[in-house]
Amino acid sequence: MSDVVPLTGEPLALDLVNTRTAAGDLLATPDDLRAWLLLQADRLPDPGLLDIHDVRAVRAVRDHAAKAIERARHGERPAAADLAALNDAQRAAPAITELTWDGIAVTGVRRRTGPPGAQLAGRLAEAAADLLADPSVTRIRQCEADDCVLLFLPAHPRRRWCSAARCGNRVRVARHYQRRKGPGVSGA
C-alpha cells in the first residue's frame, strides 16, 4: 500500500470505494489488499492466501460499486451492468447461514462458499448491495477538499470533509494562511 492511509470507519462499501484516492490505487497488489484487510479485520474474516486474480476481483467489485453508488447518491438509477456485476460477484460465492446447536440454543453463522478471492469479492459486493438498498445512500457526500475524491456518510449534517484530521485540517490551515497573508500580497 502506498504512504496514503486509507479512510476507514465508513460503511464497508465506502471504505472499499475509498481505496481509489486522488493519490492512486491503494489495492494494486496482493500485499496492498492484505494490508487493507487488516484494517477491516473487525468486519471481514481473514480470507487466507490471495493472489493478483483476487485483487482483480475485488477491484472489479469496487469499480462497479463506485459507479452504482455515485449514481444512487444523486438519486439516479445505477447502470444495469453495475448492478448485475455486483449480483454476479455474490452468486460466485453463495452465502448461507450455517446453523449449529451450542447446547443451549441454535446459533447461525453466515458463511460463503467458493475460493477465498470469490468469497471476499462476494462479501464486498453484498456490502455494496446493502448500502445501495439503504435510503441513506442519498446522503453520501464527497469530501469538499479540492484535491480529495473520498466519499463519506455524514453522521452530522455539517460534516464537510472525509476526515477532520486529514482534509479538514489542511483546509483550515490554508484558510488561516490566506487570512494572515492578507489581500493583495503576492505569493511570489
MODELLER restraints for C-alpha pairs under 7 A, 6 or more apart:
rsr = mdl.restraints
at = mdl.atoms
rsr.add(forms.Gaussian(group=physical.xy_distance, feature=features.Distance(at['CA:1:A'], at['CA:26:A']), mean=5.40, stdev=0.5))
rsr.add(forms.Gaussian(group=physical.xy_distance, feature=features.Distance(at['CA:1:A'], at['CA:27:A']), mean=6.86, stdev=0.5))
rsr.add(forms.Gaussian(group=physical.xy_distance, feature=features.Distance(at['CA:1:A'], at['CA:32:A']), mean=4.43, stdev=0.5))
rsr.add(forms.Gaussian(group=physical.xy_distance, feature=features.Distance(at['CA:1:A'], at['CA:35:A']), mean=6.90, stdev=0.5))
rsr.add(forms.Gaussian(group=physical.xy_distance, feature=features.Distance(at['CA:2:A'], at['CA:26:A']), mean=6.32, stdev=0.5))
rsr.add(forms.Gaussian(group=physical.xy_distance, feature=features.Distance(at['CA:6:A'], at['CA:19:A']), mean=6.22, stdev=0.5))
rsr.add(forms.Gaussian(group=physical.xy_distance, feature=features.Distance(at['CA:7:A'], at['CA:15:A']), mean=6.41, stdev=0.5))
rsr.add(forms.Gaussian(group=physical.xy_distance, feature=features.Distance(at['CA:7:A'], at['CA:18:A']), mean=6.62, stdev=0.5))
rsr.add(forms.Gaussian(group=physical.xy_distance, feature=features.Distance(at['CA:8:A'], at['CA:15:A']), mean=5.45, stdev=0.5))
rsr.add(forms.Gaussian(group=physical.xy_distance, feature=features.Distance(at['CA:10:A'], at['CA:152:A']), mean=6.29, stdev=0.5))
rsr.add(forms.Gaussian(group=physical.xy_distance, feature=features.Distance(at['CA:10:A'], at['CA:153:A']), mean=6.69, stdev=0.5))
rsr.add(forms.Gaussian(group=physical.xy_distance, feature=features.Distance(at['CA:12:A'], at['CA:127:A']), mean=6.17, stdev=0.5))
rsr.add(forms.Gaussian(group=physical.xy_distance, feature=features.Distance(at['CA:13:A'], at['CA:124:A']), mean=6.55, stdev=0.5))
rsr.add(forms.Gaussian(group=physical.xy_distance, feature=features.Distance(at['CA:13:A'], at['CA:127:A']), mean=5.40, stdev=0.5))
rsr.add(forms.Gaussian(group=physical.xy_distance, feature=features.Distance(at['CA:13:A'], at['CA:128:A']), mean=4.86, stdev=0.5))
rsr.add(forms.Gaussian(group=physical.xy_distance, feature=features.Distance(at['CA:13:A'], at['CA:131:A']), mean=6.97, stdev=0.5))
rsr.add(forms.Gaussian(group=physical.xy_distance, feature=features.Distance(at['CA:14:A'], at['CA:151:A']), mean=6.56, stdev=0.5))
rsr.add(forms.Gaussian(group=physical.xy_distance, feature=features.Distance(at['CA:14:A'], at['CA:152:A']), mean=6.84, stdev=0.5))
rsr.add(forms.Gaussian(group=physical.xy_distance, feature=features.Distance(at['CA:16:A'], at['CA:62:A']), mean=6.11, stdev=0.5))
rsr.add(forms.Gaussian(group=physical.xy_distance, feature=features.Distance(at['CA:17:A'], at['CA:62:A']), mean=5.49, stdev=0.5))
rsr.add(forms.Gaussian(group=physical.xy_distance, feature=features.Distance(at['CA:17:A'], at['CA:66:A']), mean=5.64, stdev=0.5))
rsr.add(forms.Gaussian(group=physical.xy_distance, feature=features.Distance(at['CA:18:A'], at['CA:150:A']), mean=5.42, stdev=0.5))
rsr.add(forms.Gaussian(group=physical.xy_distance, feature=features.Distance(at['CA:18:A'], at['CA:151:A']), mean=6.60, stdev=0.5))
rsr.add(forms.Gaussian(group=physical.xy_distance, feature=features.Distance(at['CA:19:A'], at['CA:25:A']), mean=6.18, stdev=0.5))
rsr.add(forms.Gaussian(group=physical.xy_distance, feature=features.Distance(at['CA:19:A'], at['CA:26:A']), mean=5.07, stdev=0.5))
rsr.add(forms.Gaussian(group=physical.xy_distance, feature=features.Distance(at['CA:19:A'], at['CA:27:A']), mean=6.54, stdev=0.5))
rsr.add(forms.Gaussian(group=physical.xy_distance, feature=features.Distance(at['CA:20:A'], at['CA:26:A']), mean=6.03, stdev=0.5))
rsr.add(forms.Gaussian(group=physical.xy_distance, feature=features.Distance(at['CA:21:A'], at['CA:149:A']), mean=6.14, stdev=0.5))
rsr.add(forms.Gaussian(group=physical.xy_distance, feature=features.Distance(at['CA:21:A'], at['CA:150:A']), mean=6.59, stdev=0.5))
rsr.add(forms.Gaussian(group=physical.xy_distance, feature=features.Distance(at['CA:22:A'], at['CA:147:A']), mean=6.79, stdev=0.5))
rsr.add(forms.Gaussian(group=physical.xy_distance, feature=features.Distance(at['CA:22:A'], at['CA:148:A']), mean=5.98, stdev=0.5))
rsr.add(forms.Gaussian(group=physical.xy_distance, feature=features.Distance(at['CA:22:A'], at['CA:149:A']), mean=6.01, stdev=0.5))
rsr.add(forms.Gaussian(group=physical.xy_distance, feature=features.Distance(at['CA:26:A'], at['CA:32:A']), mean=6.34, stdev=0.5))
rsr.add(forms.Gaussian(group=physical.xy_distance, feature=features.Distance(at['CA:27:A'], at['CA:33:A']), mean=5.27, stdev=0.5))
rsr.add(forms.Gaussian(group=physical.xy_distance, feature=features.Distance(at['CA:29:A'], at['CA:52:A']), mean=6.46, stdev=0.5))
rsr.add(forms.Gaussian(group=physical.xy_distance, feature=features.Distance(at['CA:29:A'], at['CA:55:A']), mean=6.63, stdev=0.5))
rsr.add(forms.Gaussian(group=physical.xy_distance, feature=features.Distance(at['CA:30:A'], at['CA:50:A']), mean=6.12, stdev=0.5))
rsr.add(forms.Gaussian(group=physical.xy_distance, feature=features.Distance(at['CA:30:A'], at['CA:51:A']), mean=5.53, stdev=0.5))
rsr.add(forms.Gaussian(group=physical.xy_distance, feature=features.Distance(at['CA:30:A'], at['CA:52:A']), mean=5.79, stdev=0.5))
rsr.add(forms.Gaussian(group=physical.xy_distance, feature=features.Distance(at['CA:30:A'], at['CA:55:A']), mean=6.02, stdev=0.5))
rsr.add(forms.Gaussian(group=physical.xy_distance, feature=features.Distance(at['CA:33:A'], at['CA:55:A']), mean=6.70, stdev=0.5))
rsr.add(forms.Gaussian(group=physical.xy_distance, feature=features.Distance(at['CA:47:A'], at['CA:116:A']), mean=5.34, stdev=0.5))
rsr.add(forms.Gaussian(group=physical.xy_distance, feature=features.Distance(at['CA:47:A'], at['CA:120:A']), mean=6.69, stdev=0.5))
rsr.add(forms.Gaussian(group=physical.xy_distance, feature=features.Distance(at['CA:48:A'], at['CA:116:A']), mean=6.73, stdev=0.5))
rsr.add(forms.Gaussian(group=physical.xy_distance, feature=features.Distance(at['CA:50:A'], at['CA:117:A']), mean=6.44, stdev=0.5))
rsr.add(forms.Gaussian(group=physical.xy_distance, feature=features.Distance(at['CA:54:A'], at['CA:117:A']), mean=4.51, stdev=0.5))
rsr.add(forms.Gaussian(group=physical.xy_distance, feature=features.Distance(at['CA:57:A'], at['CA:121:A']), mean=6.10, stdev=0.5))
rsr.add(forms.Gaussian(group=physical.xy_distance, feature=features.Distance(at['CA:58:A'], at['CA:121:A']), mean=5.09, stdev=0.5))
rsr.add(forms.Gaussian(group=physical.xy_distance, feature=features.Distance(at['CA:61:A'], at['CA:86:A']), mean=6.33, stdev=0.5))
rsr.add(forms.Gaussian(group=physical.xy_distance, feature=features.Distance(at['CA:61:A'], at['CA:121:A']), mean=6.45, stdev=0.5))
rsr.add(forms.Gaussian(group=physical.xy_distance, feature=features.Distance(at['CA:61:A'], at['CA:125:A']), mean=6.03, stdev=0.5))
rsr.add(forms.Gaussian(group=physical.xy_distance, feature=features.Distance(at['CA:64:A'], at['CA:82:A']), mean=4.85, stdev=0.5))
rsr.add(forms.Gaussian(group=physical.xy_distance, feature=features.Distance(at['CA:64:A'], at['CA:85:A']), mean=6.83, stdev=0.5))
rsr.add(forms.Gaussian(group=physical.xy_distance, feature=features.Distance(at['CA:64:A'], at['CA:86:A']), mean=6.85, stdev=0.5))
rsr.add(forms.Gaussian(group=physical.xy_distance, feature=features.Distance(at['CA:65:A'], at['CA:128:A']), mean=5.93, stdev=0.5))
rsr.add(forms.Gaussian(group=physical.xy_distance, feature=features.Distance(at['CA:68:A'], at['CA:78:A']), mean=4.72, stdev=0.5))
rsr.add(forms.Gaussian(group=physical.xy_distance, feature=features.Distance(at['CA:68:A'], at['CA:79:A']), mean=6.66, stdev=0.5))
rsr.add(forms.Gaussian(group=physical.xy_distance, feature=features.Distance(at['CA:68:A'], at['CA:82:A']), mean=6.12, stdev=0.5))
rsr.add(forms.Gaussian(group=physical.xy_distance, feature=features.Distance(at['CA:69:A'], at['CA:132:A']), mean=6.46, stdev=0.5))
rsr.add(forms.Gaussian(group=physical.xy_distance, feature=features.Distance(at['CA:71:A'], at['CA:77:A']), mean=6.20, stdev=0.5))
rsr.add(forms.Gaussian(group=physical.xy_distance, feature=features.Distance(at['CA:71:A'], at['CA:78:A']), mean=5.38, stdev=0.5))
rsr.add(forms.Gaussian(group=physical.xy_distance, feature=features.Distance(at['CA:72:A'], at['CA:78:A']), mean=6.03, stdev=0.5))
rsr.add(forms.Gaussian(group=physical.xy_distance, feature=features.Distance(at['CA:72:A'], at['CA:132:A']), mean=6.91, stdev=0.5))
rsr.add(forms.Gaussian(group=physical.xy_distance, feature=features.Distance(at['CA:72:A'], at['CA:137:A']), mean=6.58, stdev=0.5))
rsr.add(forms.Gaussian(group=physical.xy_distance, feature=features.Distance(at['CA:72:A'], at['CA:138:A']), mean=6.47, stdev=0.5))
rsr.add(forms.Gaussian(group=physical.xy_distance, feature=features.Distance(at['CA:73:A'], at['CA:137:A']), mean=5.21, stdev=0.5))
rsr.add(forms.Gaussian(group=physical.xy_distance, feature=features.Distance(at['CA:73:A'], at['CA:138:A']), mean=3.94, stdev=0.5))
rsr.add(forms.Gaussian(group=physical.xy_distance, feature=features.Distance(at['CA:73:A'], at['CA:139:A']), mean=6.55, stdev=0.5))
rsr.add(forms.Gaussian(group=physical.xy_distance, feature=features.Distance(at['CA:73:A'], at['CA:140:A']), mean=5.91, stdev=0.5))
rsr.add(forms.Gaussian(group=physical.xy_distance, feature=features.Distance(at['CA:74:A'], at['CA:138:A']), mean=6.09, stdev=0.5))
rsr.add(forms.Gaussian(group=physical.xy_distance, feature=features.Distance(at['CA:75:A'], at['CA:138:A']), mean=6.31, stdev=0.5))
rsr.add(forms.Gaussian(group=physical.xy_distance, feature=features.Distance(at['CA:86:A'], at['CA:125:A']), mean=5.19, stdev=0.5))
rsr.add(forms.Gaussian(group=physical.xy_distance, feature=features.Distance(at['CA:89:A'], at['CA:121:A']), mean=6.11, stdev=0.5))
rsr.add(forms.Gaussian(group=physical.xy_distance, feature=features.Distance(at['CA:89:A'], at['CA:122:A']), mean=4.99, stdev=0.5))
rsr.add(forms.Gaussian(group=physical.xy_distance, feature=features.Distance(at['CA:89:A'], at['CA:125:A']), mean=6.21, stdev=0.5))
rsr.add(forms.Gaussian(group=physical.xy_distance, feature=features.Distance(at['CA:90:A'], at['CA:122:A']), mean=4.16, stdev=0.5))
rsr.add(forms.Gaussian(group=physical.xy_distance, feature=features.Distance(at['CA:90:A'], at['CA:125:A']), mean=6.07, stdev=0.5))
rsr.add(forms.Gaussian(group=physical.xy_distance, feature=features.Distance(at['CA:90:A'], at['CA:126:A']), mean=6.41, stdev=0.5))
rsr.add(forms.Gaussian(group=physical.xy_distance, feature=features.Distance(at['CA:92:A'], at['CA:118:A']), mean=6.22, stdev=0.5))
rsr.add(forms.Gaussian(group=physical.xy_distance, feature=features.Distance(at['CA:92:A'], at['CA:122:A']), mean=6.92, stdev=0.5))
rsr.add(forms.Gaussian(group=physical.xy_distance, feature=features.Distance(at['CA:93:A'], at['CA:112:A']), mean=5.60, stdev=0.5))
rsr.add(forms.Gaussian(group=physical.xy_distance, feature=features.Distance(at['CA:93:A'], at['CA:113:A']), mean=5.07, stdev=0.5))
rsr.add(forms.Gaussian(group=physical.xy_distance, feature=features.Distance(at['CA:93:A'], at['CA:114:A']), mean=5.07, stdev=0.5))
rsr.add(forms.Gaussian(group=physical.xy_distance, feature=features.Distance(at['CA:93:A'], at['CA:118:A']), mean=5.67, stdev=0.5))
rsr.add(forms.Gaussian(group=physical.xy_distance, feature=features.Distance(at['CA:93:A'], at['CA:119:A']), mean=5.16, stdev=0.5))
rsr.add(forms.Gaussian(group=physical.xy_distance, feature=features.Distance(at['CA:93:A'], at['CA:122:A']), mean=5.76, stdev=0.5))
rsr.add(forms.Gaussian(group=physical.xy_distance, feature=features.Distance(at['CA:94:A'], at['CA:112:A']), mean=5.40, stdev=0.5))
rsr.add(forms.Gaussian(group=physical.xy_distance, feature=features.Distance(at['CA:94:A'], at['CA:113:A']), mean=5.71, stdev=0.5))
rsr.add(forms.Gaussian(group=physical.xy_distance, feature=features.Distance(at['CA:95:A'], at['CA:110:A']), mean=6.60, stdev=0.5))
rsr.add(forms.Gaussian(group=physical.xy_distance, feature=features.Distance(at['CA:95:A'], at['CA:111:A']), mean=5.41, stdev=0.5))
rsr.add(forms.Gaussian(group=physical.xy_distance, feature=features.Distance(at['CA:95:A'], at['CA:112:A']), mean=4.17, stdev=0.5))
rsr.add(forms.Gaussian(group=physical.xy_distance, feature=features.Distance(at['CA:95:A'], at['CA:113:A']), mean=6.53, stdev=0.5))
rsr.add(forms.Gaussian(group=physical.xy_distance, feature=features.Distance(at['CA:96:A'], at['CA:110:A']), mean=5.64, stdev=0.5))
rsr.add(forms.Gaussian(group=physical.xy_distance, feature=features.Distance(at['CA:96:A'], at['CA:111:A']), mean=5.50, stdev=0.5))
rsr.add(forms.Gaussian(group=physical.xy_distance, feature=features.Distance(at['CA:96:A'], at['CA:112:A']), mean=6.35, stdev=0.5))
rsr.add(forms.Gaussian(group=physical.xy_distance, feature=features.Distance(at['CA:97:A'], at['CA:108:A']), mean=5.58, stdev=0.5))
rsr.add(forms.Gaussian(group=physical.xy_distance, feature=features.Distance(at['CA:97:A'], at['CA:109:A']), mean=5.25, stdev=0.5))
rsr.add(forms.Gaussian(group=physical.xy_distance, feature=features.Distance(at['CA:97:A'], at['CA:110:A']), mean=4.23, stdev=0.5))
rsr.add(forms.Gaussian(group=physical.xy_distance, feature=features.Distance(at['CA:97:A'], at['CA:111:A']), mean=6.16, stdev=0.5))
rsr.add(forms.Gaussian(group=physical.xy_distance, feature=features.Distance(at['CA:98:A'], at['CA:108:A']), mean=5.34, stdev=0.5))
rsr.add(forms.Gaussian(group=physical.xy_distance, feature=features.Distance(at['CA:98:A'], at['CA:109:A']), mean=5.18, stdev=0.5))
rsr.add(forms.Gaussian(group=physical.xy_distance, feature=features.Distance(at['CA:98:A'], at['CA:110:A']), mean=6.08, stdev=0.5))
rsr.add(forms.Gaussian(group=physical.xy_distance, feature=features.Distance(at['CA:98:A'], at['CA:111:A']), mean=6.70, stdev=0.5))
rsr.add(forms.Gaussian(group=physical.xy_distance, feature=features.Distance(at['CA:99:A'], at['CA:106:A']), mean=6.54, stdev=0.5))
rsr.add(forms.Gaussian(group=physical.xy_distance, feature=features.Distance(at['CA:99:A'], at['CA:107:A']), mean=5.63, stdev=0.5))
rsr.add(forms.Gaussian(group=physical.xy_distance, feature=features.Distance(at['CA:99:A'], at['CA:108:A']), mean=4.49, stdev=0.5))
rsr.add(forms.Gaussian(group=physical.xy_distance, feature=features.Distance(at['CA:99:A'], at['CA:109:A']), mean=6.65, stdev=0.5))
rsr.add(forms.Gaussian(group=physical.xy_distance, feature=features.Distance(at['CA:100:A'], at['CA:106:A']), mean=5.61, stdev=0.5))
rsr.add(forms.Gaussian(group=physical.xy_distance, feature=features.Distance(at['CA:100:A'], at['CA:107:A']), mean=5.42, stdev=0.5))
rsr.add(forms.Gaussian(group=physical.xy_distance, feature=features.Distance(at['CA:100:A'], at['CA:108:A']), mean=6.46, stdev=0.5))
rsr.add(forms.Gaussian(group=physical.xy_distance, feature=features.Distance(at['CA:101:A'], at['CA:107:A']), mean=6.19, stdev=0.5))
rsr.add(forms.Gaussian(group=physical.xy_distance, feature=features.Distance(at['CA:112:A'], at['CA:119:A']), mean=5.81, stdev=0.5))
rsr.add(forms.Gaussian(group=physical.xy_distance, feature=features.Distance(at['CA:113:A'], at['CA:119:A']), mean=6.55, stdev=0.5))
rsr.add(forms.Gaussian(group=physical.xy_distance, feature=features.Distance(at['CA:131:A'], at['CA:137:A']), mean=6.25, stdev=0.5))
rsr.add(forms.Gaussian(group=physical.xy_distance, feature=features.Distance(at['CA:139:A'], at['CA:153:A']), mean=6.30, stdev=0.5))
rsr.add(forms.Gaussian(group=physical.xy_distance, feature=features.Distance(at['CA:140:A'], at['CA:151:A']), mean=6.67, stdev=0.5))
rsr.add(forms.Gaussian(group=physical.xy_distance, feature=features.Distance(at['CA:140:A'], at['CA:152:A']), mean=5.63, stdev=0.5))
rsr.add(forms.Gaussian(group=physical.xy_distance, feature=features.Distance(at['CA:140:A'], at['CA:153:A']), mean=4.57, stdev=0.5))
rsr.add(forms.Gaussian(group=physical.xy_distance, feature=features.Distance(at['CA:140:A'], at['CA:154:A']), mean=6.97, stdev=0.5))
rsr.add(forms.Gaussian(group=physical.xy_distance, feature=features.Distance(at['CA:141:A'], at['CA:151:A']), mean=5.55, stdev=0.5))
rsr.add(forms.Gaussian(group=physical.xy_distance, feature=features.Distance(at['CA:141:A'], at['CA:152:A']), mean=5.52, stdev=0.5))
rsr.add(forms.Gaussian(group=physical.xy_distance, feature=features.Distance(at['CA:141:A'], at['CA:153:A']), mean=6.31, stdev=0.5))
rsr.add(forms.Gaussian(group=physical.xy_distance, feature=features.Distance(at['CA:142:A'], at['CA:149:A']), mean=6.34, stdev=0.5))
rsr.add(forms.Gaussian(group=physical.xy_distance, feature=features.Distance(at['CA:142:A'], at['CA:150:A']), mean=5.74, stdev=0.5))
rsr.add(forms.Gaussian(group=physical.xy_distance, feature=features.Distance(at['CA:142:A'], at['CA:151:A']), mean=4.41, stdev=0.5))
rsr.add(forms.Gaussian(group=physical.xy_distance, feature=features.Distance(at['CA:142:A'], at['CA:152:A']), mean=6.40, stdev=0.5))
rsr.add(forms.Gaussian(group=physical.xy_distance, feature=features.Distance(at['CA:143:A'], at['CA:149:A']), mean=6.34, stdev=0.5))
rsr.add(forms.Gaussian(group=physical.xy_distance, feature=features.Distance(at['CA:143:A'], at['CA:150:A']), mean=5.72, stdev=0.5))
rsr.add(forms.Gaussian(group=physical.xy_distance, feature=features.Distance(at['CA:143:A'], at['CA:151:A']), mean=6.09, stdev=0.5))
rsr.add(forms.Gaussian(group=physical.xy_distance, feature=features.Distance(at['CA:143:A'], at['CA:160:A']), mean=6.09, stdev=0.5))
rsr.add(forms.Gaussian(group=physical.xy_distance, feature=features.Distance(at['CA:143:A'], at['CA:161:A']), mean=4.46, stdev=0.5))
rsr.add(forms.Gaussian(group=physical.xy_distance, feature=features.Distance(at['CA:143:A'], at['CA:162:A']), mean=5.02, stdev=0.5))
rsr.add(forms.Gaussian(group=physical.xy_distance, feature=features.Distance(at['CA:144:A'], at['CA:160:A']), mean=5.79, stdev=0.5))
rsr.add(forms.Gaussian(group=physical.xy_distance, feature=features.Distance(at['CA:144:A'], at['CA:161:A']), mean=5.62, stdev=0.5))
rsr.add(forms.Gaussian(group=physical.xy_distance, feature=features.Distance(at['CA:145:A'], at['CA:161:A']), mean=6.64, stdev=0.5))
rsr.add(forms.Gaussian(group=physical.xy_distance, feature=features.Distance(at['CA:145:A'], at['CA:167:A']), mean=6.04, stdev=0.5))
rsr.add(forms.Gaussian(group=physical.xy_distance, feature=features.Distance(at['CA:145:A'], at['CA:171:A']), mean=6.74, stdev=0.5))
rsr.add(forms.Gaussian(group=physical.xy_distance, feature=features.Distance(at['CA:150:A'], at['CA:162:A']), mean=6.25, stdev=0.5))
rsr.add(forms.Gaussian(group=physical.xy_distance, feature=features.Distance(at['CA:151:A'], at['CA:162:A']), mean=6.52, stdev=0.5))
rsr.add(forms.Gaussian(group=physical.xy_distance, feature=features.Distance(at['CA:152:A'], at['CA:162:A']), mean=5.88, stdev=0.5))
rsr.add(forms.Gaussian(group=physical.xy_distance, feature=features.Distance(at['CA:161:A'], at['CA:167:A']), mean=6.00, stdev=0.5))
rsr.add(forms.Gaussian(group=physical.xy_distance, feature=features.Distance(at['CA:161:A'], at['CA:168:A']), mean=5.61, stdev=0.5))
